[in-house]
Amino acid sequence: MAVDTSPSSTTWTYVDGEWLPGNPPLIGPTSHAMWLASTVFDGARYFEGMAPDLDQHCQRINRSARALGLAPTMQPEEIEALVWEGLKRFDKDAAVYIKPMYWGEHGQAGLVPVDPASTRFALCLFETPMRSTVPVKLTVSPFRRPSPEVAMTHAKAGSLYPNSGRMMLEARSRGFDNALACDMNGNVAETASANIFLVKDGIPMTPADNGCFLAGITRKRILKLFRDNGIPAEERTLTVKDFMEADELFLTGNYNKVVPVIKLDDRDFQQGPRAKKAMELYMDWARATCK
């Protein structure tokens, strides 16, 4: 039975010099990206007429491409300009996800290594609402984040996401929304889809970047905003026990910015003041500095 491939919301994709509506077919069964996963992407957000840290997302997509052996075909500034061009196709009040992508079309001799000369680029923009005020329930995942020795953990590579997907599916099968993921040493890394903070005695803490997860742009921004506003915020090695004994938990990520956590396994949490403050600081900064 044929699968409906139409997108669920207004979507525009720039590829090969033109903007195409909907979900255009871009790769085929012989494409390297289709069967050997040579894909990277990034994700920024447009809302209230602004796109916070868009420049950093456009820079990171090129770093991710190089990490995978691809050859970026666009400069970050060119990607940024394309984003603003594409956003004109949406209502000014729309909330839009901004997704630049690179992938490999061909392999080198032996097929497995990607041919960097075959790198292709697309920019996909699609409407999707912000849901930052909706709290989530977490459970500790039985699966773990890979180390840099076994996966390209410093790239936003599509090949990393099946592991995240199985974490979330397993968590949802037990009635939770997302999963707390540990690294190979058993320390907390992040969740299946976002970075995470705990708060203890008023001090926000987040797992130190040990290379096994992508230390996100929103995570970095929240750390800076806390510190700039006189709130000590720490990056340190943290255990599941630390999270279970915390006063407050919240997630940070591009998709919804700041999301409170109200449950971790059998421990209930209140939506706390630091999560609220993080979102207030972020929105105040964005409205004051971003176009």
C-alpha positions as CSV (number, residue, x, y, z in Angstrom):
1,M,0.0,0.0,0.0
2,A,1.3,3.4,-0.9
3,V,2.4,5.7,1.9
4,D,1.2,9.3,1.8
5,T,4.4,11.4,1.6
6,S,2.7,14.8,1.8
7,P,3.9,17.0,4.7
8,S,1.5,17.8,7.6
9,S,2.0,21.6,7.4
10,T,3.0,24.3,5.0
11,T,6.5,23.3,3.8
12,W,9.0,24.9,1.3
13,T,12.3,23.4,0.3
14,Y,15.1,25.1,-1.6
15,V,17.2,22.8,-3.8
16,D,19.2,23.3,-7.0
17,G,18.3,27.0,-7.2
18,E,14.5,26.8,-6.8
19,W,11.9,26.7,-4.0
20,L,9.6,23.7,-4.2
21,P,6.4,23.2,-2.2
22,G,5.5,20.1,-0.2
23,N,7.9,17.1,0.1
24,P,9.8,16.9,-3.2
25,P,11.6,13.6,-4.0
26,L,15.4,14.4,-3.7
27,I,17.2,11.1,-3.3
28,G,16.8,7.7,-5.0
29,P,17.6,4.1,-4.3
30,T,21.2,4.4,-5.5
31,S,21.9,7.6,-3.6
32,H,24.7,7.1,-1.0
33,A,22.6,8.9,1.6
34,M,19.7,6.5,1.1
35,W,21.5,3.3,1.9
36,L,24.7,4.4,3.7
37,A,23.4,7.3,5.7
38,S,25.7,10.2,4.6
39,T,23.3,12.9,5.8
40,V,23.6,15.8,8.2
41,F,21.2,18.5,9.1
42,D,20.7,21.4,11.6
43,G,17.6,23.0,13.1
44,A,16.9,26.6,13.9
45,R,13.6,28.3,14.8
46,Y,11.7,31.2,13.5
47,F,8.9,32.7,15.7
48,E,7.6,36.2,16.6
49,G,9.5,37.5,13.6
50,M,12.9,36.4,14.8
51,A,15.4,33.5,14.4
52,P,17.6,33.3,17.4
53,D,21.2,32.2,16.9
54,L,20.5,31.4,13.2
55,D,24.1,32.3,12.4
56,Q,25.4,29.6,14.7
57,H,23.1,26.9,13.3
58,C,24.3,27.8,9.7
59,Q,27.9,27.5,10.9
60,R,27.3,24.2,12.6
61,I,25.7,22.5,9.6
62,N,29.0,23.0,7.7
63,R,31.0,21.6,10.5
64,S,28.8,18.6,10.6
65,A,29.2,18.1,6.9
66,R,32.9,18.1,7.1
67,A,32.9,15.7,10.0
68,L,31.0,13.2,7.8
69,G,33.4,13.6,4.9
70,L,31.1,15.8,2.9
71,A,32.2,19.1,1.2
72,P,29.9,22.0,2.1
73,T,28.6,23.8,-1.0
74,M,27.2,26.8,0.8
75,Q,28.8,29.5,3.0
76,P,27.0,30.0,6.4
77,E,26.1,33.5,5.3
78,E,24.5,32.2,2.1
79,I,22.4,29.7,4.0
80,E,21.3,32.5,6.4
81,A,20.3,34.7,3.5
82,L,18.3,31.8,1.9
83,V,16.5,31.3,5.2
84,W,15.2,34.8,5.3
85,E,14.3,34.6,1.6
86,G,12.3,31.4,2.2
87,L,10.6,32.8,5.3
88,K,8.8,35.4,3.2
89,R,6.7,32.5,1.9
90,F,5.1,32.1,5.4
91,D,2.7,34.2,7.4
92,K,4.6,36.7,9.5
93,D,3.1,35.2,12.7
94,A,4.0,31.6,11.8
95,A,6.3,29.4,13.9
96,V,8.7,27.7,11.5
97,Y,11.4,25.0,11.8
98,I,14.5,25.8,9.8
99,K,16.3,22.7,8.5
100,P,19.4,23.0,6.3
101,M,20.7,19.6,5.1
102,Y,23.7,18.1,3.2
103,W,23.9,14.6,1.9
104,G,26.1,12.5,-0.4
105,E,24.9,11.3,-3.7
106,H,27.7,8.9,-4.6
107,G,30.3,6.8,-2.9
108,Q,34.0,6.4,-3.7
109,A,35.6,3.2,-4.8
110,G,34.4,0.4,-2.5
111,L,31.1,2.3,-2.2
112,V,31.1,2.8,1.6
113,P,33.1,6.1,1.8
114,V,31.1,9.1,0.5
115,D,32.4,11.0,-2.5
116,P,32.7,14.6,-1.2
117,A,32.4,15.9,-4.7
118,S,28.8,14.5,-4.8
119,T,27.6,16.6,-1.8
120,R,24.2,18.1,-2.3
121,F,22.4,20.8,-0.3
122,A,18.8,21.6,0.6
123,L,17.0,24.0,2.9
124,C,13.6,22.9,4.3
125,L,11.3,25.2,6.1
126,F,8.1,24.0,7.6
127,E,5.4,25.3,10.0
128,T,5.3,23.8,13.5
129,P,4.2,25.4,16.7
130,M,6.3,26.0,19.8
131,R,5.2,23.9,22.8
132,S,7.7,25.0,25.5
133,T,5.1,25.2,28.2
134,V,4.1,21.6,28.0
135,P,5.9,19.6,30.7
136,V,7.3,16.1,30.0
137,K,7.8,12.9,31.9
138,L,11.2,11.1,31.7
139,T,12.4,7.6,32.3
140,V,16.0,6.3,32.4
141,S,16.7,4.6,29.1
142,P,18.2,1.1,28.9
143,F,20.1,2.3,25.8
144,R,23.2,4.5,25.9
145,R,24.8,7.3,23.9
146,P,27.9,6.2,21.8
147,S,31.4,7.5,22.5
148,P,33.3,9.6,19.9
149,E,35.4,6.5,19.1
150,V,32.4,4.6,17.7
151,A,30.1,7.4,16.2
152,M,30.3,10.9,14.8
153,T,28.9,12.4,18.0
154,H,30.1,16.0,17.2
155,A,28.1,16.1,14.0
156,K,24.3,16.5,13.8
157,A,24.2,13.3,11.6
158,G,21.1,11.5,10.7
159,S,22.8,8.2,11.5
160,L,22.8,9.1,15.2
161,Y,19.0,9.4,15.4
162,P,17.8,5.8,15.2
163,N,19.4,5.3,18.6
164,S,17.4,8.3,19.9
165,G,14.3,7.0,18.2
166,R,14.5,3.6,20.0
167,M,15.1,5.4,23.3
168,M,11.9,7.4,22.8
169,L,9.8,4.4,21.6
170,E,10.9,2.3,24.6
171,A,10.1,5.2,27.0
172,R,6.7,5.8,25.4
173,S,5.9,2.1,25.6
174,R,6.1,2.5,29.4
175,G,4.0,5.7,29.5
176,F,6.7,8.3,29.5
177,D,7.4,11.1,27.0
178,N,11.2,11.0,26.6
179,A,14.2,9.2,27.9
180,L,17.2,10.1,30.1
181,A,20.3,8.8,28.3
182,C,23.6,7.9,29.9
183,D,27.0,7.7,28.2
184,M,29.1,4.5,28.0
185,N,30.4,5.2,31.5
186,G,27.0,5.3,33.0
187,N,26.9,9.1,33.6
188,V,24.0,11.2,32.3
189,A,24.5,12.7,28.9
190,E,21.2,14.2,27.8
191,T,17.7,13.0,26.8
192,A,16.8,11.2,23.6
193,S,16.1,14.6,21.9
194,A,17.4,17.5,24.0
195,N,20.0,18.6,26.5
196,I,19.0,18.5,30.2
197,F,19.6,20.6,33.3
198,L,19.0,19.8,36.9
199,V,18.7,22.4,39.7
200,K,20.0,21.8,43.2
201,D,19.9,24.5,45.9
202,G,19.1,27.0,43.2
203,I,22.2,26.2,41.1
204,P,21.5,25.0,37.5
205,M,23.8,22.1,36.4
206,T,24.1,20.3,33.1
207,P,26.2,17.3,32.0
208,A,29.7,18.4,31.0
209,D,30.5,18.0,27.3
210,N,32.5,14.8,27.1
211,G,32.1,14.3,23.4
212,C,29.3,11.7,23.5
213,F,26.5,14.1,22.8
214,L,25.9,17.3,20.9
215,A,26.2,20.2,23.4
216,G,23.5,22.3,21.9
217,I,23.4,25.9,20.8
218,T,20.3,26.6,23.1
219,R,22.1,24.9,26.0
220,K,25.1,27.2,25.5
221,R,22.9,30.2,25.3
222,I,21.0,29.3,28.5
223,L,24.3,28.8,30.4
224,K,25.5,32.2,29.2
225,L,22.3,33.9,30.1
226,F,22.2,32.4,33.6
227,R,25.8,33.5,34.2
228,D,25.4,37.0,32.8
229,N,22.4,37.5,35.1
230,G,24.2,36.5,38.3
231,I,23.0,32.9,38.5
232,P,25.9,30.4,38.8
233,A,25.4,27.6,36.2
234,E,27.7,24.6,36.1
235,E,28.8,21.9,33.7
236,R,29.9,18.8,35.5
237,T,29.8,15.0,35.5
238,L,26.3,14.0,36.7
239,T,24.8,10.7,37.6
240,V,21.2,9.4,37.5
241,K,21.3,9.7,41.3
242,D,22.0,13.4,41.0
243,F,19.0,13.8,38.8
244,M,16.7,11.8,41.1
245,E,17.8,13.9,44.1
246,A,17.5,17.3,42.2
247,D,15.0,20.0,43.1
248,E,14.0,20.7,39.5
249,L,14.7,19.4,36.0
250,F,14.3,21.0,32.6
251,L,15.3,20.4,29.0
252,T,16.8,22.8,26.5
253,G,16.8,22.5,22.7
254,N,16.1,24.3,19.6
255,Y,12.7,22.8,18.9
256,N,10.9,24.1,22.0
257,K,13.8,26.1,23.8
258,V,13.0,25.3,27.5
259,V,10.7,22.5,28.6
260,P,10.0,21.6,32.3
261,V,10.2,18.0,33.5
262,I,7.5,16.9,36.0
263,K,8.5,13.2,36.4
264,L,11.6,11.0,36.3
265,D,10.7,7.4,36.7
266,D,8.9,7.3,40.1
267,R,10.0,10.7,41.3
268,D,7.6,13.6,40.7
269,F,8.9,17.2,40.2
270,Q,7.2,20.6,40.3
271,Q,7.7,23.0,37.4
272,G,10.3,25.1,39.1
273,P,11.6,28.7,39.1
274,R,14.8,28.1,37.2
275,A,13.1,26.7,34.2
276,K,10.7,29.6,34.2
277,K,13.7,32.0,34.6
278,A,15.6,30.3,31.8
279,M,12.7,30.8,29.4
280,E,12.2,34.4,30.5
281,L,15.9,35.2,30.0
282,Y,15.9,33.5,26.6
283,M,12.9,35.3,25.3
284,D,14.0,38.7,26.7
285,W,17.4,38.2,25.0
286,A,15.9,37.1,21.7
287,R,13.4,39.9,21.5
288,A,16.1,42.5,22.4
289,T,18.8,41.2,20.0
290,C,17.4,39.1,17.2
291,K,15.7,40.2,14.0
